[in-house]
Amino acid sequence: MTLERKSSFQLLFGKKDRLDDTVHALRTMLTRAGKDEALTELDNYLEGQGGKHNRVESSKMLEILNRHLPTKAPSLDGLYEMAKIDKSKELGRGAYGTTFLVNVGRKEQVVLKEFDKPQPLTLDRSSKPNEAMGSYLTSRKQPNYLTDKVNISQPTSYLISVKKDEGEQYQMVTPHTMRRLVKDAKQTNSTVMCHGIIMPKARGKEVDQLIGLSETEKKQVVRSTLLSIKGLNERGFVHRDIKPQNSLFDRETETTTLIDTGMLFKTGNDQEKHPGSKFIGEYGGTMRYVHPRGLRNEEHGTETDLHALGVMALEVDHPGIFKILGEPMLAGVTKEWLLKKIDQKIEDNPRNRDKLEALRDSINNPDTISGFAMLCIEKAGLPKDDWSNRDWAQQTYTQLLDHPVLQ
């Protein structure tokens, strides 16, 4: 089929049938191209046009097509040039690469996470880091179906390379297109590698960089993060790397946004269709925040996020406390470990007595944020089979959100 410009856009088929309205033309093209996410964007746009369901201006047509048709180039640098990705500011380096504040075309600034080494993408449910899992945060029918329940900076574009035989092509694609290419790779004997991801810029600052949080703000950090963990669990997701560095708190909106979906895991209840997806088999993330079951390489699930929140809440309530306590290593953070460490550190270094005794008093007081942190860690220690029941888990999260400390 072809598209030609006359008095209006017209779609011409072999039989010269004519489609008079531009919406029908664009919808037909997108349907034949399998661009379901672009169709959803078109429908959402039309719903806000006051009943103009058969007209879309040419500028909007091009905007939708440019956003959902992949940009292709023979090299990564060439892809940056063709996609008009301009690195305006380096935000920091991590274990796997560097993040930048970038402009894509003339749109508002977004964040680019560029990997030092390209990562293979797979849709298999594995405990290993895999950026492909972040694409499942977007549903075909509802592209932003988690936004009302989860504050998370999810990937909007993937910078990938597709290698087949001797040829290699670099592309910037949407999450759905990336998933299709990964699925097709098994049939086409090709390899899909991820060189970077683009995501919205989250508001606020990393929790560990905030100074002088009020008691109310501390509660807002914990409550907002817990709400997102609950929302992720409702859809079967486990973040697996909850920590202050991956939590950005915005004092103006009083919300915390989770970042870094590289460790995301998708649990499933259908073991015949997805064997081994009910639990995570080995730990991932940052050791201080990992559930003790994960550290022992025992099966675990969404409770690892709640455990991590408990550890983070301790740090929010007592900034820098682990510089005094030291790392939990393979023991994991528990109340028993904390009390033992407090006594040991007071004996080793009496200069920290006041801070350590304040910590001991607060973790023993259920009306403090640290006392609530202990409750989270205690709940996370309940049997894994309980946590694998999403209804039970949702009820537990609701009870925690209703706790007086968070009100």
Buried (B, 14 or more C-beta within 10 A) or exposed (E): EEBEEEEEBBBBEEEEEEBEBBBEBBBBBBEEEEBBBBBBBBEEBBEEEEEEEEEBEEEBBEBBBEBBBBBBBEEBEEBBEBBEBBEEEEBEEBEBBBBBBBBBEEEEBBBBBBBEEBBBBBBEBBBEBBBBBBBBBBBEEEBEBBEEBBBBBBBBBBBBBBBEEEEBBBBBBBBBBBBEBBEEBEEEEBBBBBBBBBBBBBBBBBBBEBEEBEEEBBBBBBBBBBBBBBBBBBBBBBBBBBBBBBBBBBBEEBBBBBBBBBBBBBBEEEEEEBEBBBBBEBBBBBEBBBBBBBBBEBBBBBBBBBBBBBBBBBBBBBBEBBEBBEEBEEBBBBBEBBBEBBEEBBEEEEEBEEBBEBBBEBBEBEEBBBBBBBBBBBBBBBEBEEBBEBEEBBEBBEEBEEBEBBE
